[in-house]
Amino acid sequence: MTKYHQFKLPSGTPVCVAEMPYMESVSAGIWAGVGGRHDPARLPGLAHFAEHMVFQGTARRTARRLNREVESAGGSMDAYTSEDHTAFFVRGPGEKFGGFMDVLTDLYQNSKFDAAVVQKERDVIAEEISMYREQPSQHVEDLLCRTLWPRHPLGQPIAGTEKSLERIEAEALKKHAKRYFGCGNSVISVAGRITLEEVKSTLASLLPDGLARDEKPVTRTFRPTSRRVPAVVSETRDIDQIQLALAFHAPGRLDRTQPALRLLNVILGENTSSRLWTELREKRGLCYDAGSDITALQDTGVLHLYAGVDPDKFDKVLAVIFRELAKLAEKPITAVALRAAVDFSIAASRMALESTSHQMTMMAESLLLYDRFVELEAVERKLRAVTPAQIQSVAAAIFRPGRLTAAMVGPEMEHRMVTDAAAVLR
């Protein structure tokens, strides 16, 4: 059985622990409540740049030594930056936890941000940006975000642009880390073959006074503008497929409709039993891949659909997609379909908990994003309480032309095709 614990460092930073004695590995991470949406207006990409630089050396360790100490002990280390948080984590054999945590706390609190290394890493990130721009399926998502969140930080690419990277200097990166990677804005999460006492003892040795003082970032709330027709953007490229991305503005993660929205996404496009997959691929052979997912932020959210489409079949794909959306908004799903969606969601969540990495992430995001530990049993109760009428209500509220943003990359296409197809929505 997994046992969950919580305590706080002397400085007040919450620590969550999942004891999983039946596992061989341990996953440990530090989450910071700052992400791309908090970047200064002239410096999009700052949070992502800081995430990269944290691994480039501390007062005690070079970048090479940071990696070598983790990997020579059988572990791996990584990080990511999202819209509203940044995460740094290590995974490896449970008996090496002390060494892993030493490296993790060192890079989180003591990174040097050397100016010469900043220039090198600037070039690396520029290559990352170029790589994603060259991939149509990735680039279409950037186009979508810019149009979905106009004149708002959420519309800026998390990695920034080549121009914004040139404006980011070592001093700005140092200030970012000092300001946000500290006691009040962080969560430490550990899961796997470890005990509560081992975690307490290790952190007491490494961080006797806790993490340094910091501050909370200012979050600019997003409010979608009122419009009657879809916002459509496209980029013409000489490629064989049209990469299509559709997004509907949806409620944020604290909204009471989240359980119904989650099940709506399962029914629409999360798995191979979904309506999009069944109608587009299995029944009609119109595309290789199609699906949907959800982004849930504090103040807003998105239900996102995607597909790679042959230009000759594009109008048919649009017609099928919007017909399925209209059906979900106009008619309740069956009890059988609802039960299948609930069972899939609950089973997927339970199976994910077999991973130490998922346990670590679940606990950290619960405390960081919800300010409390979200118990799986409570989530399951809410999912089981959802009715077909509630799913229809959420679909009817979201699937409207004025809430739709569409992005396309591929051979030349008419924006009007999307607008006309979306007309079946009310």
N, C-alpha and C positions, 0 to 999 in steps of 0.2 A: 504494500500500500504506500502511496505517496503521502508524505506529511508536509503540510505547509506551515511556514512560520513568518513572522514579521518582527523587525525591531528597528531601532534608529541609531545612527552614529551619534557621537557627542554633539556634532554640529547640526543634527536634526535630519540628516539625509535618510530616507526610508530604505531599508534593505529587506528583500523578500527571498525566502529560501524554500526550495522544494526538495525534500529528502527522498531520493529514489534509490534505495540500497540494492535493488535488483539490476541496476545499470552498471556499466563499466566506465562510462564517461561522465564528465561534468561540463556544463556550459555556464559561463560567467560573463556578465555584461554590465555596462554602465550606459544608461539612457539620459540624454539631456533634452529638456523641453524647449528646444529651439531648432527651427528648420528653415527651409527656403522661403517661406512666407514672411519671415522676420528679417530678411536681408534689407539693408538700406536701399533706397530707390535707385541710387547710382551704382550700387554694387551687387546686382543679382549674381548669385553663385558664391557669395562669401561663406555661408554655412557649409556648403559642399567642399569648398577650397580648404576650410579649416579642418574638416574631417580628413582630407588627404594629408594635410601637413602634420597632423597629430602623430602619424606613423613615421615621420622623417627624422626622428632623433630627439632625445631628452638630454638633460644635464648629465645623466648617468650612462646612457646607452645611445649608440649610433642606430640608425635605421636598420642596418644589417644585423646588429646584435639583438634588437627587438624581435626581428623575425626569427633569428637563429635560436634564441632561447625558447621560443614557443614551439617551433617546428622540430628542433632536436629532442624535445620532450614528447613528441608524438601529437602535438596539437596544431590547430589552425586558428588564424586570427583574421577578422574582417570588420567592416563597418558599413553603414549606409546613412544617407541623409534623405529625409522625406519632407513633405510640406511643413510639418509642425514638430518634428523631433529628429534627433541624431543619435545613433546607437553605435557602440563599440563593444565587441564581444570576442571571446576565446572559447574554444571547445577542445577537449583532449582527455587523456586518462585521469580518472578521479584522484589518484594518488599524487598527481602533479599540480593540484589546485593552488597550493601556496605560491609556486613559481609563476603560474599563469596570472594570478591576482596581483602579484608584484609588478609584472610587466604592464598589466592593464591600468592599474592606478598610477603608475609612473607616466605612461604616455598621456593619460587623461589630465594630469595635473602639472606635468613638468616639461611639456614639449617646448622646443627652443624657437621654432619659427625663424630659422636663420634665413637672412635675405637672399643669399646665393642659392639656397635650396628652394626658396619660394619661386625663383625664376625657373628653375628646372621643372618644378611641379606644375607651374603655369603652362609650360609646353606640353606636359603629359595630359593635363585636363583639356587643353585645346585639341589634342588628338582624340580624346574621348568624345568631345562634342562633335568633331568631324566624323567620327566613326558612326555615331547615332544618326547624324544628318544624312549619311550615305545609305542608311537602311530605311527604305520607304515605310515599313511597318512601324518603325520607331519615330521617324520624322513626322508622320501624320499625327502622332500623339502630341508633339510640340505645337503643331498648327492648331490642333483642337483646343489645347489649354489656353493659348493666347487669345482665342476667340471666345472660349467659354468664360474666362475671367478677365474681361477687358478692363484696362486701366486699374488693375489690382495686382498686388504681389503674387497671388496664386497663378496669374497668367505668365509670370516669368519662368523660364526654364530653370530647374533646380541647379543645374551645373553652370548656369550663366551663359554668356556669349563670349566670343573672342574679344570683343571690345570691352566688356565689363571685366574680364580677367586682367586686362592690361592695367586697369585702375586699382586692382586689389594688391596692396603692398603688405609687407611683413607686419607693420605696425597695426594695421586694421585686423589682421588675423590674430595677433596677440591679444588685442583688446576684446575681440569676439570670445576667445577661449576664457580669458580672465573674467569677463562679464557674465558668461552663461554656463561654464563648466564648473559648477560649484555646488555648495551644500543645499541650497533651496530649490534648485532647478534640476536636480538629478535624482535618479533611482538606480540602486544597485540590485541586480537580480542574479541568483545562483540556483542551478538545478542539476541534479544528478547524484552520483555516488559521493555524497558529502553529508556531513551532519551539521546541525545548527551550531553546535559548539565549535566545530572546526572553522566555520565561516566567521563566527564572532571573534575567535582567537586570532585568526589571520588578519582580519580588518583592524582589530585593536593594535596589532603590531605594525601594520602598514600605515594606518591612518589613526594614530592615537587621539588626535584632536578633530577627526573628521575631515571633510572636504573644505576647501577654502570658501570664503564668502562670495556671493554672486548676486544676480538680480534676475527678475523675470522679464522676458521679452514682451514688448508691446505688440498685441495682435490686432491688426486692422480687420474689422468684421466685413464680411462680404454680403451684399444684398443684391440679388439679381434685378436687372432692369426689366421693366414691363415692355413686352413686345408681342405682336400678334403672329409673326411668321418666324420660321427658323433662321438662325444665323449660319451661313454656309461659307466655307473657305476652301480653296483648292490650290494645288501646285501641280503644274504640268511637267511630267517626266516621260522620257522615252523608255518605258518599261512595259511588260506584258500584262500586268495586273493593275487594277485600281485598288489601292488600300483605302478602306472606308472605316471611319470612326465616328460614331454617334454618341452624344452625351445629353442626358436630361438632368437639369438641376433637381436635387433631391434634398430631403431634410438632413440635418447634422446628426452626429452619433448619439446625442442625448435626447433626441426626439422620441416620443412614445411609439411612433410608427416603425421604428427600426426593425423589430422582429418580423413584421409583415413585409417590409421592404427586402429583408434578407431572403425570405421565402419566395418573394416575387422574382428575385434574381435567379434563384435555383431553378424555378419553373421556366424562366425565360431563356437562360443561356449558360448556366454554370457548369453543366455536365452533359454527357452524351445522350441523356434521356430528355434533355430540354427541348423546348419548342423550336428554337432557332436551329439547333443541330438537326433535329428530326426533319423539319420542313425544308431547310436549305440543302443539307447534304444527303440525308438518308432517302428522302422521298423524291427529290428533284435533281440531285447531283449538280447543284448550281455553284458550289464552292467547296474547297477542301477544308477550310476552318472558319468557324463563326462562333461567337459566344458573347458573354456579358460578364461584368464584374461591378463591384461597388467601391467607391471611395467615400469614407465617412469622416469628416472633420468636425471640429467643435461646433462651428456655426453654420456649416453647409455640407453638402454632399453631392455625389454624382452617380447616376446609374449609366454605365458605359457599355456600348455595343461595338463589336468590331468584326470585320470580314475582309478577306482578300478575294477579289472578284474579277472575272474575265469581263472586259469592256462590253462584249456582245450580250452578256447576261446581266449587266448592271441594273437595267430597268426592272427585270424580273425579280432580282434580289431585293431591291428597294420595295417593290410591291408586296413581297412575302413578309419582309420585316415589319412594315407598317400595318399590314393586315393582322399579324400576330399581336402587335402592340394594341391595336384597336380592340381585338377580341378580349384581351385581358382587362381592358378598361370598361368594356360594355357588359361583360357577363362573368359571374362568379365561376371559379374553377370547381371541379368536382371534389367531393370529399376524398376520393381515392387519390387524386393528384396532390391534394394538400398533404395527406398522410405520407405519401412518398417523399415529398419535399422536406417535411419535418424529419422523417427518419434519416434521410441523406444528410441533412445539416447536423443533426445530433451525432450520428455515427462518425462523420468527418471530424468533428470537434474532439470526440473521445479518442479516435485513433491518433490524432495529432499529438495528444498528450503522452504518447509512448516515446516521443522525442524529447531529449533534454533541452535541445535548442528551442523547441516550441514552448515547453514549460517556462523556460527563462523569459522568452518574449511575451508570453501571455501575462505573466505576473508583472513584468516591467510596464507593459502598456496599460494594464489595469490601473496601477497606481499613478502612472504619469498622466494618462489621458482621462481617467474617470475619478481619480483621487480616492479610490477604494479598491479592494480586491473583489473582482467580479467572479462569483462562484458559478461553476458550470451548471449546477443543479438549478440555479435561479434562471439562467439563460434558457435552459431546456423547458422550464415551466412556462416561460413567456412564449416560446416557439409553439408549444403544444396548445396554448390558449388562442392562437391566431385562428380566425375564421375565414372562409372563402370571401365573405362580404368585405372584410378588412383588407384583404389583398386587392380586391377589385377597387376599393376606395382609394388605396394608395396609387394603383395604376392609373385611375382616372385623374387623380390630382397631378401626377407627374407627366404622363404621356400626352402632352399638349404641344402644338406647333411652336408656341411662344417660349416654351422651356427647352426647345431642342437646339443644339449646336451640332453641326456636321462638318467634318474635315475629310478631304480626299487628296490622295497623291497618286498620279498615274497619267495615262493618256488623256488628252483634252476631253473635258466633260462639261455638261451644262448644269449650273447650280439649280436651274429650274426643275430638274428631274427630282431632286430631293424635296423641294418645296411642294411640287405636285403630288408626290407619293405620300408626304406627311399630311395632306389634306384630309385623309380618312380619319385623322385624330380630331377630337372635338376640343 
